[in-house]
Structures are given as structure tokens and as C-alpha cells.
Amino acid sequence: MDSDGRPTHGHGHDAGSSDSRDAAQGPKVVLVTGACRFLGGYLTARLAQNPTIDHVIAVDAITPSKDLLRRMGRAEFVRADIRNPFIAKVIRNGNVDTVVHAAAASYAPRAGGRAALKELNVMGAMQLFAACQKAPSVRRVVLKSTSEVYGSSPRDPVLFTEDGSSRRPPGEGFAQDSIDIEGYARGLARRRPDIKVTILRLANMIGPAMDTALSRFLAGPVVPSVLGHDARLQLLHEQDALGVLERATIAGRSGTFNVGAAGIIMMSQAIRRSGRVPLPVPKSALSAVDSLRRATRYTELDREQLNYVSYGRVMDTTRMRKDLGYSPKWTTAEAFDDYVRGRGLTPIVDPRWVRSLESRAISAAQRWGR
């Protein structure tokens, strides 16, 4: 479950204001799934504050905390499992015109593990999109997807475009679930061409309040890295993830959009900036080291995530800025630094000491090596 941390302030800003046609056809009744997770909960709160939206329905299989319920304001909370056909009734009776599917989870519940996660993610999306297809009131669907659909490998392009795909498509875990879920969303768009379907492929999210596989991986005192590899990381601040979901809900632009911050940081820089201690190991030994860390409370990485920390992944976000009219407020480096600050990560190694050591080494090399 994503942590429900304090909201930070800062909103992504729109590169272009929505045209009057969009404003006239803006959403009136919005249903948000995954309302007890970080993104679903905060998105519900934002949409409930929008005076142009008549009604917001927040849906989750568990009951939100009192704090989250208070934050949701005038939104109506409905406790429902989207795998249950009852969701169709909620959409029909509520006369819902816009559905935001933000419920896909990236790591397994404690009970049931991977099989339970797949069932939740894939069956939930199938049932939800089938309900959307049958409901004449539904006009737009926004899917929170992930850049993980591209996978990570040493043969990847410098930048993934929305039309490109991985040389070696992901074969397991959340990445595979996300490919399946996107497939159902595109199927809905084909069967109901009057519905605008927006697919947002979010880069790995990071921030003070969000709990993700990457934030847990980097929080340990010693971070294993792959010998001979330095992954290129493109991140997305949690507030920009909210901003782009809000933008897509209001704008109603159909299509698939890569969503990521400007710039990249290397895995070695990320480890250094957070004051962690790098532990370079051969790739074959990384899962063994990871099992060791798991035994000491840290996170488990599946094969796709192991590939990600080895090779990274960077997307072309031109379409996000030009067609969706969204520009993230935080760069990759700023998003990462905000996560380090917000989490209060106590440096194991003082980054200032590392930086001064680096600059001394560079000037020494320049003196001796010319």
C-alpha cells in the first residue's frame, strides 16, 4: 500500500490552457479507483475542490483513514472491489462520465503474494473497463499506467517513444500486468470510439510521501549497484504525478503519453546524493544480495526491477508537453533531492565530503594526467 504521507505543496503547471471546447465538455461526474492509495486519494481531494465538477466518487476495496476521508472533502466514498460486477452499478447509478483508473498496485499484498496481485490488477481492470463499455454516460477514461511497460535492457533506445517498445518485452510482475491492462484500455477505445481513452505511462515516481520499490531500494544504508553499469534514471515527482492525472481528467485528450521529469540522474549520483554507501556487485549476485537485504526488512526486487537498477530507462516526453499541455514542475534531480530531504534520510556518508573528495580527485588527475 502506498504511504499516505503529508501533502507537499507544489503543483505541476499547464503548458497550455485548455481550449474553450474542452472547458465546455469538462467532466461533471468523476469516479476515481484506488482512492485509499496516495495518488487516488490526493487526486480525489483535488477534483473535489474543482467547482466545475458536480460530483466525485472515490472507490476502493478498503475504507480510507479518517484523515484521508476528511481530505476528500465533498467527494462520496464507495467501498467496492472493482473485480466485482457491482462497480457497473456504481457507474450507471452515478451517471459517471469520467473514470480515472489509479488502482493498479506495483507490489504484492502480504497475503497471497504475486498471484493475488495479478488477480487484483488484471481482473480489476477487465471488470472496470467492461463496466465502462456498458455505461452510455461514460465519455472519458484515464488510465494510470507505467514506464515499466518498456522494460529495461542494455539494448534499449536512448529515449523510448510512445510508439516504440522494448527489444525484450517484460515477462513478469507489475510490468506485464500493466501491458495487459493497457491492452484492455485500447480494446475499450476500439469498441467505444466515442470514449476518449488517455493512457499515462508514468516514470518511476519519487517524493517525500510516496512508498515505492525505488524509494525503498535507495533507503537502505548500503545500496547494491551492478558492477560495470550505471543506470540512467528519469523520475517523476509525486506532485507532478498528481498534476498530470488531474490535467488528463480535465483535458480529455485521447492517446498514450509518456510522463517524466526533465533531465536524468545516474544511479551512482542517486546513491551519492542520498549519502548511501554503494556496493558494486556482479549482476548475477544482485538478487542474492537483495535476498539478504530482504531478510533485514528491505524490499524485494523482481527481475524487471533488477534490470531497471542495472540499465535504467528514459522516455521522450514531447507528446506530454505538446498534446496534453503538461510540463512537470520538478526536474528529475529536484524530485530526487526533495525525496531525500522529505524522508530525512540521514547520510551514511556525508555527500559534501564525497563531493569535495571528487573535486580533489579530479583536480589531482588534471595535474598529473595532462
SULVENBEL-V976182 format. One record per pair of residues at least 6 apart in sequence whose ideal C-beta (glycine too) atoms are under 7 Angstrom apart, sorted by the first residue. I is the first residue (numbers start at 1). J is the second residue. D is the distance in whole Angstrom. If there is no record, write none. Layout:
i=I j=J d=D
i=I j=J d=D
This chain:
i=1 j=37 d=7
i=2 j=37 d=5
i=2 j=38 d=4
i=2 j=210 d=6
i=2 j=211 d=5
i=3 j=38 d=7
i=3 j=209 d=6
i=3 j=210 d=7
i=3 j=211 d=4
i=4 j=38 d=6
i=4 j=41 d=6
i=4 j=65 d=7
i=4 j=68 d=6
i=5 j=208 d=6
i=5 j=209 d=3
i=6 j=209 d=6
i=7 j=42 d=6
i=8 j=207 d=7
i=8 j=208 d=6
i=8 j=209 d=7
i=8 j=239 d=6
i=8 j=342 d=7
i=10 j=239 d=5
i=10 j=329 d=6
i=11 j=239 d=6
i=11 j=243 d=6
i=11 j=329 d=7
i=12 j=239 d=7
i=12 j=240 d=5
i=12 j=243 d=3
i=12 j=244 d=6
i=12 j=326 d=6
i=12 j=328 d=5
i=12 j=329 d=5
i=13 j=327 d=6
i=13 j=329 d=6
i=14 j=247 d=6
i=14 j=325 d=5
i=14 j=326 d=6
i=15 j=321 d=5
i=15 j=325 d=5
i=15 j=326 d=6
i=15 j=327 d=4
i=16 j=325 d=4
i=18 j=250 d=6
i=18 j=251 d=5
i=18 j=325 d=7
i=22 j=251 d=6
i=22 j=252 d=6
i=25 j=252 d=7
i=26 j=52 d=5
i=26 j=250 d=6
i=27 j=53 d=6
i=27 j=97 d=6
i=27 j=98 d=4
i=27 j=140 d=7
i=27 j=249 d=6
i=27 j=250 d=7
i=28 j=53 d=6
i=28 j=54 d=5
i=28 j=97 d=6
i=29 j=54 d=6
i=29 j=55 d=5
i=29 j=94 d=6
i=29 j=95 d=6
i=29 j=96 d=5
i=29 j=97 d=5
i=30 j=47 d=5
i=30 j=53 d=6
i=30 j=56 d=5
i=30 j=98 d=5
i=30 j=100 d=7
i=30 j=249 d=6
i=31 j=57 d=4
i=31 j=59 d=6
i=31 j=91 d=6
i=31 j=94 d=7
i=31 j=96 d=5
i=31 j=99 d=5
i=32 j=40 d=5
i=32 j=43 d=6
i=32 j=44 d=5
i=32 j=56 d=7
i=32 j=58 d=5
i=32 j=59 d=7
i=32 j=100 d=5
i=32 j=102 d=6
i=33 j=40 d=7
i=33 j=59 d=5
i=33 j=82 d=6
i=33 j=101 d=5
i=33 j=102 d=6
i=33 j=103 d=4
i=33 j=128 d=7
i=34 j=40 d=4
i=34 j=60 d=6
i=34 j=102 d=4
i=34 j=103 d=3
i=35 j=41 d=6
i=35 j=44 d=5
i=35 j=58 d=4
i=35 j=59 d=6
i=35 j=60 d=4
i=35 j=64 d=7
i=35 j=77 d=7
i=36 j=60 d=4
i=36 j=62 d=5
i=36 j=64 d=5
i=36 j=68 d=7
i=37 j=102 d=7
i=38 j=209 d=6
i=38 j=210 d=5
i=38 j=238 d=7
i=39 j=102 d=5
i=39 j=144 d=7
i=39 j=241 d=6
i=39 j=242 d=6
i=39 j=245 d=7
i=40 j=102 d=4
i=40 j=103 d=7
i=41 j=64 d=7
i=41 j=68 d=5
i=41 j=71 d=7
i=42 j=242 d=5
i=43 j=100 d=7
i=43 j=102 d=6
i=43 j=242 d=6
i=43 j=245 d=5
i=43 j=246 d=6
i=44 j=56 d=6
i=44 j=58 d=4
i=44 j=72 d=5
i=44 j=75 d=5
i=45 j=71 d=5
i=45 j=72 d=5
i=45 j=73 d=6
i=46 j=242 d=7
i=46 j=246 d=5
i=47 j=53 d=6
i=47 j=56 d=5
i=47 j=246 d=7
i=47 j=249 d=7
i=48 j=56 d=5
i=48 j=72 d=6
i=48 j=73 d=4
i=48 j=74 d=5
i=48 j=75 d=4
i=49 j=73 d=6
i=55 j=76 d=7
i=56 j=75 d=4
i=57 j=76 d=5
i=57 j=78 d=6
i=57 j=90 d=7
i=57 j=94 d=5
i=57 j=96 d=7
i=58 j=72 d=6
i=58 j=75 d=5
i=58 j=76 d=7
i=58 j=77 d=5
i=59 j=78 d=5
i=59 j=80 d=5
i=59 j=82 d=7
i=59 j=90 d=7
i=60 j=79 d=7
i=61 j=80 d=7
i=61 j=81 d=4
i=63 j=79 d=6
i=64 j=77 d=6
i=69 j=77 d=6
i=78 j=90 d=6
i=80 j=86 d=6
i=80 j=87 d=6
i=80 j=90 d=6
i=82 j=103 d=6
i=82 j=124 d=4
i=82 j=127 d=6
i=82 j=128 d=5
i=83 j=123 d=5
i=83 j=124 d=5
i=83 j=127 d=5
i=85 j=127 d=7
i=87 j=127 d=6
i=87 j=128 d=6
i=87 j=131 d=5
i=88 j=131 d=4
i=88 j=134 d=6
i=91 j=131 d=5
i=91 j=132 d=7
i=91 j=135 d=5
i=91 j=138 d=7
i=92 j=135 d=5
i=95 j=137 d=5
i=96 j=135 d=7
i=96 j=137 d=6
i=96 j=138 d=6
i=97 j=137 d=5
i=97 j=138 d=6
i=97 j=139 d=5
i=97 j=140 d=7
i=98 j=139 d=7
i=98 j=140 d=5
i=98 j=249 d=6
i=99 j=132 d=6
i=99 j=138 d=6
i=99 j=141 d=5
i=100 j=142 d=5
i=100 j=245 d=7
i=100 j=249 d=6
i=101 j=125 d=7
i=101 j=128 d=6
i=101 j=141 d=7
i=101 j=143 d=5
i=101 j=144 d=7
i=102 j=144 d=4
i=102 j=245 d=7
i=103 j=124 d=6
i=104 j=121 d=5
i=104 j=144 d=7
i=104 j=177 d=7
i=104 j=178 d=7
i=104 j=181 d=6
i=105 j=117 d=6
i=105 j=120 d=6
i=105 j=121 d=6
i=106 j=174 d=4
i=106 j=213 d=7
i=107 j=213 d=6
i=108 j=114 d=5
i=108 j=116 d=6
i=108 j=117 d=4
i=109 j=116 d=6
i=109 j=117 d=7
i=118 j=177 d=6
i=121 j=177 d=4
i=121 j=181 d=6
i=122 j=177 d=6
i=122 j=180 d=5
i=122 j=181 d=7
i=125 j=181 d=4
i=125 j=184 d=5
i=126 j=184 d=6
i=129 j=184 d=5
i=129 j=185 d=6
i=129 j=188 d=5
i=132 j=138 d=5
i=132 j=141 d=6
i=132 j=188 d=6
i=132 j=195 d=7
i=133 j=188 d=6
i=133 j=191 d=6
i=133 j=192 d=6
i=138 j=195 d=6
i=139 j=195 d=6
i=139 j=196 d=7
i=140 j=195 d=6
i=140 j=196 d=4
i=140 j=252 d=5
i=141 j=185 d=7
i=141 j=188 d=7
i=141 j=195 d=6
i=141 j=197 d=5
i=142 j=198 d=5
i=142 j=200 d=7
i=142 j=245 d=7
i=142 j=248 d=5
i=142 j=249 d=6
i=143 j=181 d=7
i=143 j=182 d=7
i=143 j=185 d=5
i=143 j=198 d=7
i=143 j=199 d=5
i=143 j=200 d=7
i=144 j=200 d=6
i=144 j=202 d=7
i=144 j=245 d=6
i=145 j=178 d=5
i=145 j=181 d=7
i=145 j=182 d=6
i=145 j=199 d=5
i=145 j=200 d=6
i=145 j=201 d=5
i=146 j=178 d=5
i=146 j=201 d=6
i=146 j=202 d=6
i=147 j=201 d=5
i=147 j=202 d=6
i=147 j=203 d=5
i=147 j=204 d=7
i=147 j=258 d=7
i=147 j=260 d=7
i=147 j=313 d=6
i=147 j=315 d=6
i=148 j=170 d=7
i=148 j=174 d=6
i=148 j=175 d=4
i=148 j=178 d=6
i=148 j=304 d=6
i=149 j=175 d=6
i=149 j=178 d=5
i=149 j=179 d=5
i=149 j=182 d=6
i=149 j=201 d=6
i=150 j=160 d=5
i=150 j=165 d=7
i=150 j=166 d=5
i=150 j=313 d=6
i=151 j=166 d=4
i=151 j=168 d=6
i=151 j=169 d=6
i=151 j=170 d=4
i=151 j=175 d=6
i=151 j=304 d=6
i=151 j=307 d=7
i=152 j=307 d=4
i=152 j=308 d=5
i=152 j=311 d=4
i=152 j=312 d=6
i=152 j=313 d=5
i=153 j=166 d=7
i=153 j=167 d=6
i=153 j=168 d=5
i=153 j=307 d=6
i=153 j=311 d=6
i=154 j=311 d=6
i=155 j=167 d=5
i=156 j=166 d=7
i=156 j=167 d=7
i=156 j=311 d=7
i=156 j=313 d=7
i=157 j=164 d=6
i=158 j=314 d=7
i=159 j=314 d=6
i=159 j=315 d=6
i=159 j=316 d=4
i=160 j=258 d=7
i=160 j=313 d=7
i=160 j=315 d=5
i=160 j=316 d=7
i=161 j=316 d=5
i=162 j=256 d=5
i=162 j=257 d=7
i=162 j=258 d=6
i=162 j=319 d=6
i=170 j=176 d=5
i=170 j=179 d=7
i=170 j=304 d=5
i=172 j=302 d=6
i=172 j=303 d=6
i=172 j=304 d=7
i=173 j=302 d=4
i=173 j=304 d=5
i=175 j=304 d=5
i=182 j=199 d=6
i=185 j=197 d=5
i=185 j=199 d=6
i=188 j=195 d=6
i=188 j=197 d=6
i=189 j=195 d=6
i=189 j=197 d=4
i=189 j=254 d=7
i=196 j=252 d=5
i=196 j=253 d=7
i=196 j=254 d=4
i=197 j=254 d=6
i=198 j=248 d=5
i=198 j=253 d=6
i=198 j=254 d=6
i=198 j=255 d=7
i=199 j=256 d=4
i=200 j=244 d=6
i=200 j=245 d=7
i=200 j=248 d=6
i=200 j=257 d=6
i=200 j=259 d=5
i=201 j=256 d=7
i=201 j=257 d=7
i=201 j=258 d=5
i=201 j=259 d=6
i=202 j=236 d=6
i=202 j=241 d=6
i=202 j=259 d=5
i=203 j=234 d=5
i=203 j=235 d=6
i=203 j=236 d=4
i=203 j=259 d=6
i=203 j=260 d=3
i=203 j=261 d=7
i=203 j=315 d=6
i=204 j=212 d=7
i=204 j=214 d=5
i=204 j=235 d=6
i=204 j=236 d=7
i=205 j=212 d=6
i=205 j=236 d=5
i=205 j=238 d=6
i=205 j=241 d=5
i=206 j=212 d=7
i=206 j=214 d=6
i=206 j=215 d=6
i=206 j=235 d=5
i=206 j=237 d=7
i=206 j=335 d=5
i=206 j=336 d=6
i=206 j=339 d=4
i=207 j=237 d=5
i=207 j=238 d=3
i=207 j=239 d=7
i=207 j=335 d=7
i=207 j=338 d=6
i=207 j=339 d=5
i=207 j=342 d=7
i=208 j=338 d=6
i=208 j=339 d=6
i=208 j=342 d=2
i=208 j=343 d=6
i=209 j=238 d=6
i=210 j=238 d=5
i=213 j=299 d=6
i=213 j=301 d=7
i=213 j=305 d=6
i=215 j=339 d=6
i=216 j=298 d=6
i=216 j=299 d=4
i=217 j=223 d=7
i=217 j=299 d=6
i=217 j=301 d=7
i=217 j=309 d=7
i=218 j=270 d=6
i=218 j=274 d=6
i=218 j=276 d=7
i=219 j=343 d=7
i=219 j=345 d=7
i=220 j=293 d=6
i=220 j=298 d=5
i=221 j=276 d=7
i=221 j=277 d=6
i=221 j=348 d=5
i=222 j=276 d=7
i=222 j=277 d=5
i=222 j=279 d=5
i=223 j=271 d=5
i=223 j=276 d=5
i=223 j=278 d=6
i=223 j=279 d=7
i=224 j=279 d=5
i=224 j=281 d=5
i=224 j=286 d=6
i=224 j=289 d=4
i=224 j=290 d=7
i=225 j=267 d=6
i=225 j=268 d=7
i=225 j=271 d=7
i=225 j=278 d=5
i=225 j=279 d=7
i=225 j=280 d=5
i=226 j=283 d=5
i=226 j=286 d=6
i=226 j=309 d=7
i=226 j=310 d=4
i=227 j=280 d=5
i=227 j=281 d=6
i=227 j=282 d=5
i=229 j=310 d=5
i=229 j=311 d=7
i=230 j=266 d=5
i=230 j=267 d=6
i=230 j=268 d=5
i=231 j=266 d=7
i=231 j=267 d=4
i=231 j=308 d=7
i=231 j=309 d=6
i=231 j=310 d=6
i=231 j=311 d=6
i=231 j=312 d=3
i=232 j=264 d=5
i=232 j=266 d=6
i=232 j=312 d=4
i=232 j=314 d=5
i=233 j=264 d=6
i=233 j=265 d=5
i=233 j=267 d=6
i=233 j=270 d=6
i=233 j=312 d=5
i=233 j=332 d=7
i=234 j=260 d=4
i=234 j=261 d=7
i=234 j=264 d=5
i=234 j=313 d=7
i=234 j=314 d=4
i=234 j=315 d=6
i=234 j=332 d=6
i=235 j=261 d=6
i=235 j=332 d=5
i=235 j=335 d=5
i=235 j=336 d=6
i=236 j=259 d=6
i=236 j=260 d=5
i=236 j=261 d=6
i=236 j=328 d=7
i=236 j=335 d=7
i=237 j=261 d=7
i=237 j=328 d=7
i=237 j=330 d=4
i=237 j=335 d=4
i=237 j=338 d=6
i=239 j=329 d=7
i=240 j=261 d=7
i=240 j=328 d=4
i=240 j=329 d=6
i=240 j=330 d=6
i=243 j=326 d=7
i=244 j=259 d=5
i=244 j=326 d=5
i=247 j=324 d=6
i=247 j=325 d=7
i=247 j=326 d=5
i=248 j=324 d=6
i=251 j=324 d=6
i=251 j=325 d=7
i=253 j=323 d=6
i=253 j=324 d=6
i=255 j=323 d=7
i=257 j=319 d=5
i=257 j=320 d=5
i=257 j=324 d=5
i=258 j=315 d=4
i=258 j=316 d=6
i=258 j=317 d=5
i=258 j=319 d=7
i=258 j=320 d=6
i=259 j=317 d=7
i=259 j=320 d=5
i=260 j=315 d=5
i=260 j=317 d=5
i=261 j=328 d=5
i=261 j=330 d=6
i=261 j=331 d=5
i=261 j=332 d=4
i=261 j=335 d=6
i=262 j=328 d=7
i=262 j=331 d=5
i=262 j=332 d=7
i=263 j=331 d=5
i=263 j=332 d=5
i=263 j=333 d=6
i=264 j=314 d=6
i=264 j=332 d=6
i=265 j=332 d=6
i=265 j=333 d=5
i=265 j=336 d=6
i=267 j=309 d=7
i=267 j=312 d=7
i=268 j=278 d=7
i=270 j=336 d=6
i=271 j=278 d=5
i=272 j=351 d=6
i=272 j=354 d=5
i=273 j=336 d=6
i=273 j=337 d=7
i=273 j=340 d=6
i=273 j=351 d=6
i=274 j=340 d=5
i=274 j=345 d=5
i=275 j=345 d=7
i=275 j=347 d=2
i=275 j=348 d=6
i=275 j=349 d=5
i=275 j=350 d=6
i=275 j=351 d=5
i=276 j=348 d=6
i=277 j=348 d=5
i=277 j=349 d=6
i=279 j=289 d=7
i=281 j=289 d=5
i=283 j=310 d=6
i=286 j=306 d=6
i=287 j=306 d=6
i=290 j=300 d=7
i=290 j=301 d=5
i=294 j=300 d=5
i=320 j=326 d=6
i=321 j=327 d=5
i=330 j=338 d=7
